Amino acid sequence: MDSSVPPDPPPVRPRRLSRRTFGRFLIGGAVLAPVLAACGLGDGRERIAYGEHPDQFGEFAAPERGEPRGTVVVMHGGFWRSDTGVDRMRPLVAALVGAGFATWNIEYRKVDAGFGWSAPFDDVAAAVEHLAQLDVDAGRVYALGHSAGGHLALWLAARSGRTRQVPPGVAVNGVVSVAAMFDLVTVDGLGEPGEAAAAASPTAWLPLGVPSVCVHGTSDPIVPIEQSMSFVAAASAAGDGAELVRVDGADHMQVIDIVQPGWAMAVRALDRLAA
């Protein structure tokens, strides 16, 4: 991971995030559903392992008719903790498939399960590389993630944008982050020194080299919108195509509620990337 110093962000001071508060809202009582042993899940989704650990799998789905407009790698949030999983993103997956996209809703090993910081990064990279073994157009792959999953989506974009040679040839061509975490230094209780947290913050990876759209609610008490504002300003200054989409009055979870305006804005952002 490139830890070069990014351009100075605008003079916005994000509010400090409490891990306890972050976890309470982000987890919201969701519990990771038991992993289904069968590959076919009965509703158009197919469970496919990309590694040997039980959490190294994804759920692939595609429109029943016609050629997909692209493949969206979907990543859930949950503070990289083991009590949140792919089930949180399944309603979004169904909406994306209905909009003509194939989806790859990926699970990954969690930090609190003893795997350390590198496990989620290693796993999402392996999951994207596994797309080369599926029947998808490797030139039309996009990443979409919520909260901590948005952080992972941005890392995938940076990884693809810098090398453009990600083996075995699958690269992320654009990213939609939804209420994503950008400044890990302001997150309490990560258990990592400030230098490591800074290096793991997306502003340290600029320029990404691929376009990004940051969708964020103006009333998010967990990850304040100032984090997206600062990232978009810094990314633009670094030469990236970066866009901020404000969702007036939305909180941290409403932006991934498919009946709320925030989710419609995220889909339109993906439409622009795929156009």
Backbone torsions as a table, in degrees:
resi	resn	phi	psi	omega
1	MET	NA	130.0	-177.9
2	ASP	-75.8	124.3	-177.4
3	SER	-109.9	25.1	178.2
4	SER	-63.4	153.0	-175.1
5	VAL	-74.6	124.1	-179.0
6	PRO	-78.0	167.5	175.0
7	PRO	-58.8	151.7	-179.8
8	ASP	-61.4	129.5	177.2
9	PRO	-74.7	168.2	178.0
10	PRO	-66.6	164.2	-175.1
11	PRO	-75.5	62.6	175.6
12	VAL	-114.3	128.0	-178.2
13	ARG	-105.2	102.0	-179.6
14	PRO	-61.5	146.1	175.5
15	ARG	-67.9	144.6	-179.0
16	ARG	-71.3	135.8	-176.6
17	LEU	-98.0	129.3	174.0
18	SER	-85.6	131.2	178.4
19	ARG	-61.4	-39.1	-179.4
20	ARG	-62.0	-46.9	179.2
21	THR	-64.9	-44.0	-179.9
22	PHE	-57.7	-49.8	-177.4
23	GLY	-63.7	-39.9	-177.4
24	ARG	-61.9	-44.8	-178.5
25	PHE	-75.9	-39.5	-173.4
26	LEU	-70.0	-41.5	-178.2
27	ILE	-75.0	-44.7	173.9
28	GLY	56.7	26.6	178.0
29	GLY	84.1	-1.7	-179.8
30	ALA	-72.0	140.7	178.4
31	VAL	-123.3	135.6	-179.5
32	LEU	-57.2	124.0	178.9
33	ALA	-68.3	148.5	177.6
34	PRO	-57.7	140.1	179.8
35	VAL	-69.6	127.7	-179.2
36	LEU	-80.5	134.5	-176.8
37	ALA	-73.9	-34.6	-177.2
38	ALA	-73.0	146.8	178.3
39	CYS	-72.5	-45.3	178.5
40	GLY	-81.1	127.9	-176.2
41	LEU	-99.8	1.0	171.0
42	GLY	87.5	-5.2	-179.2
43	ASP	-132.5	29.8	179.8
44	GLY	94.1	-12.1	177.7
45	ARG	-90.3	146.5	176.5
46	GLU	-127.2	125.0	178.3
47	ARG	-83.5	124.9	-176.2
48	ILE	-132.2	127.8	177.6
49	ALA	-80.5	136.8	173.1
50	TYR	-112.3	-0.1	178.1
51	GLY	-155.6	-176.4	-175.2
52	GLU	-89.5	-24.2	-179.5
53	HIS	-73.1	146.7	-179.8
54	PRO	-56.9	-25.6	179.1
55	ASP	-89.6	1.5	179.4
56	GLN	-97.2	76.1	179.2
57	PHE	-148.7	164.7	173.9
58	GLY	-135.8	162.5	174.1
59	GLU	-112.0	115.2	-177.6
60	PHE	-100.1	137.2	177.5
61	ALA	-144.8	150.2	-179.1
62	ALA	-146.4	156.9	176.6
63	PRO	-59.5	146.2	-178.3
64	GLU	-71.0	-29.6	-177.6
65	ARG	-127.5	145.9	174.5
66	GLY	81.4	167.6	178.7
67	GLU	-80.9	132.1	177.9
68	PRO	-60.7	148.0	177.4
69	ARG	-73.2	-11.2	-178.2
70	GLY	157.0	177.1	178.3
71	THR	-116.1	128.0	-179.0
72	VAL	-104.8	118.6	173.5
73	VAL	-81.9	116.5	-172.8
74	VAL	-106.9	130.1	-178.1
75	MET	-128.5	124.4	179.3
76	HIS	-77.7	162.6	174.3
77	GLY	-96.1	-150.8	-179.9
78	GLY	115.7	20.7	175.8
79	PHE	61.5	28.9	180.0
80	TRP	58.8	29.3	-176.9
81	ARG	-106.6	156.9	-168.7
82	SER	-80.1	-0.6	179.9
83	ASP	-98.9	17.8	172.7
84	THR	-135.6	141.8	-176.5
85	GLY	-147.5	-164.2	-173.6
86	VAL	-62.6	-22.0	-179.1
87	ASP	-59.1	-30.4	-179.9
88	ARG	-61.7	-31.0	-174.1
89	MET	-98.3	-1.5	-176.3
90	ARG	-60.8	-40.2	176.0
91	PRO	-61.2	-35.5	177.7
92	LEU	-68.1	-39.4	177.7
93	VAL	-58.7	-46.7	-180.0
94	ALA	-60.3	-39.8	179.1
95	ALA	-66.4	-39.9	179.8
96	LEU	-67.6	-40.9	176.8
97	VAL	-62.7	-40.0	176.5
98	GLY	-63.2	-25.3	177.9
99	ALA	-88.2	3.2	173.9
100	GLY	101.0	6.8	-179.8
101	PHE	-100.2	146.7	163.2
102	ALA	-80.7	153.1	-177.6
103	THR	-133.0	149.3	177.7
104	TRP	-132.6	89.7	-175.5
105	ASN	-86.5	106.6	-167.1
106	ILE	-105.1	141.3	170.7
107	GLU	-98.0	157.8	-178.9
108	TYR	-152.1	159.1	178.6
109	ARG	-68.7	148.0	-172.4
110	LYS	-105.2	152.8	-178.6
111	VAL	-64.1	-40.0	-175.0
112	ASP	-75.8	-5.4	177.7
113	ALA	-91.2	9.6	175.0
114	GLY	93.8	10.5	-177.0
115	PHE	-92.7	-13.3	178.0
116	GLY	82.9	177.2	-174.0
117	TRP	-63.0	-33.6	-171.3
118	SER	-74.5	-21.2	-172.6
119	ALA	-59.1	-50.1	179.5
120	PRO	-60.3	-39.2	178.9
121	PHE	-64.2	-48.3	179.9
122	ASP	-58.5	-40.4	-174.0
123	ASP	-73.0	-44.2	-179.9
124	VAL	-66.3	-32.6	175.9
125	ALA	-65.2	-44.6	178.8
126	ALA	-64.1	-37.2	179.7
127	ALA	-64.5	-41.9	178.3
128	VAL	-66.0	-42.2	178.7
129	GLU	-62.1	-30.6	-179.8
130	HIS	-66.7	-20.0	178.2
131	LEU	-59.8	-24.5	178.3
132	ALA	-62.9	-20.9	179.7
133	GLN	-93.1	-3.2	179.2
134	LEU	-104.9	166.1	-176.7
135	ASP	-86.6	72.4	179.5
136	VAL	-130.8	160.4	174.5
137	ASP	-82.3	106.3	-176.3
138	ALA	-65.8	-13.9	178.9
139	GLY	-88.4	-3.0	-179.5
140	ARG	-130.4	62.7	179.2
141	VAL	-113.9	131.7	-178.8
142	TYR	-128.8	157.2	179.7
143	ALA	-117.5	138.2	176.2
144	LEU	-137.7	126.6	179.8
145	GLY	-143.4	151.5	179.5
146	HIS	-109.1	131.7	174.2
147	SER	58.5	-118.4	177.9
148	ALA	-63.3	-28.8	174.1
149	GLY	-68.4	-30.8	173.9
150	GLY	-65.6	-36.3	175.0
151	HIS	-60.2	-45.0	178.5
152	LEU	-65.9	-37.7	178.5
153	ALA	-62.0	-40.9	178.8
154	LEU	-66.5	-37.1	177.7
155	TRP	-64.8	-41.4	176.8
156	LEU	-60.3	-40.9	179.0
157	ALA	-63.8	-43.5	179.5
158	ALA	-63.8	-41.5	179.6
159	ARG	-61.7	-43.6	179.9
160	SER	-72.5	-43.1	-175.2
161	GLY	-65.1	-32.2	-177.0
162	ARG	-80.8	-41.2	-175.1
163	THR	-91.6	-38.8	-171.3
164	ARG	52.4	11.3	-178.6
165	GLN	-131.2	35.2	-176.9
166	VAL	-66.4	116.2	-178.5
167	PRO	-67.7	143.5	0.0
168	PRO	-97.1	47.0	172.8
169	GLY	106.7	7.9	178.0
170	VAL	-98.8	125.6	-179.7
171	ALA	-129.6	148.1	174.9
172	VAL	-82.3	126.1	-174.5
173	ASN	-100.9	-1.0	177.4
174	GLY	179.2	158.3	-175.3
175	VAL	-139.4	138.7	170.8
176	VAL	-115.7	113.7	175.8
177	SER	-99.8	133.5	-177.2
178	VAL	-118.2	112.0	-178.4
179	ALA	52.1	43.9	-173.0
180	ALA	-79.2	158.4	173.8
181	MET	-89.3	128.6	-178.6
182	PHE	-116.9	-33.0	-174.5
183	ASP	-118.0	93.9	-176.8
184	LEU	-73.4	-16.5	178.9
185	VAL	-62.9	-29.8	-177.1
186	THR	-88.8	4.0	178.4
187	VAL	-94.8	119.2	180.0
188	ASP	-73.1	145.4	167.6
189	GLY	79.1	19.1	178.9
190	LEU	-71.8	-21.2	-179.7
191	GLY	79.9	13.8	178.8
192	GLU	-121.6	146.9	178.1
193	PRO	-65.5	160.5	-177.2
194	GLY	-56.6	-36.9	-179.0
195	GLU	-63.8	-43.1	179.1
196	ALA	-66.9	-41.1	179.1
197	ALA	-64.4	-38.6	178.6
198	ALA	-64.2	-42.1	-179.4
199	ALA	-66.6	-26.3	-179.9
200	ALA	-90.8	4.7	178.8
201	SER	-91.2	136.8	-174.4
202	PRO	-55.9	-28.7	178.8
203	THR	-63.5	-21.1	177.9
204	ALA	-78.8	-9.3	-176.6
205	TRP	-101.9	0.5	-175.7
206	LEU	-71.6	147.7	-4.2
207	PRO	-76.4	146.4	178.0
208	LEU	-68.4	-36.6	-177.9
209	GLY	88.9	-1.0	175.4
210	VAL	-137.7	155.9	-177.9
211	PRO	-70.2	149.2	178.9
212	SER	-136.0	146.3	173.9
213	VAL	-127.3	125.7	-178.8
214	CYS	-107.9	112.6	178.8
215	VAL	-99.6	126.6	-173.4
216	HIS	-149.8	136.5	176.4
217	GLY	-77.9	142.5	-178.9
218	THR	-75.2	-14.8	-179.1
219	SER	-114.4	31.2	179.9
220	ASP	-76.5	114.8	-179.5
221	PRO	-87.7	-5.8	-174.9
222	ILE	-96.9	-56.9	174.2
223	VAL	-118.6	99.7	-175.8
224	PRO	-59.7	147.7	-177.6
225	ILE	-61.0	-21.5	177.6
226	GLU	-58.2	-26.9	177.7
227	GLN	-65.6	-44.0	176.7
228	SER	-67.1	-39.0	179.3
229	MET	-59.4	-46.0	-179.0
230	SER	-66.0	-40.6	-179.3
231	PHE	-64.8	-46.1	-178.3
232	VAL	-61.6	-40.8	178.3
233	ALA	-63.6	-44.4	-179.7
234	ALA	-68.0	-40.3	179.4
235	ALA	-64.4	-41.6	177.8
236	SER	-63.3	-41.2	178.9
237	ALA	-65.0	-28.3	179.6
238	ALA	-83.9	-2.4	176.8
239	GLY	100.0	2.2	177.9
240	ASP	-79.8	154.0	166.5
241	GLY	-82.1	109.6	-175.3
242	ALA	-134.9	139.8	-176.1
243	GLU	-135.2	138.9	174.6
244	LEU	-105.5	127.9	175.2
245	VAL	-114.3	112.4	179.4
246	ARG	-87.2	133.6	176.0
247	VAL	-111.4	101.6	-173.3
248	ASP	-61.1	126.2	174.9
249	GLY	78.6	-2.7	-175.6
250	ALA	-83.2	144.8	176.8
251	ASP	-97.7	-164.6	-171.9
252	HIS	-68.9	-33.8	-176.3
253	MET	-97.3	-23.3	-178.8
254	GLN	-63.8	-25.2	-179.0
255	VAL	-72.2	-11.8	173.7
256	ILE	-117.0	21.4	172.8
257	ASP	-94.0	116.8	-170.6
258	ILE	-66.8	-12.0	177.4
259	VAL	-96.3	0.6	-178.7
260	GLN	-100.8	154.4	-177.7
261	PRO	-60.0	-30.3	-176.9
262	GLY	-60.5	-40.1	-179.9
263	TRP	-67.8	-39.2	176.6
264	ALA	-59.8	-37.1	177.4
265	MET	-66.1	-37.1	177.6
266	ALA	-65.4	-40.5	178.6
267	VAL	-66.0	-40.2	178.1
268	ARG	-64.7	-35.7	176.2
269	ALA	-62.5	-42.4	177.4
270	LEU	-64.7	-38.0	176.4
271	ASP	-57.6	-41.9	-179.0
272	ARG	-66.5	-38.6	179.5
273	LEU	-66.7	-36.3	-175.2
274	ALA	-86.2	-7.7	-176.3
275	ALA	-66.5	NA	NA
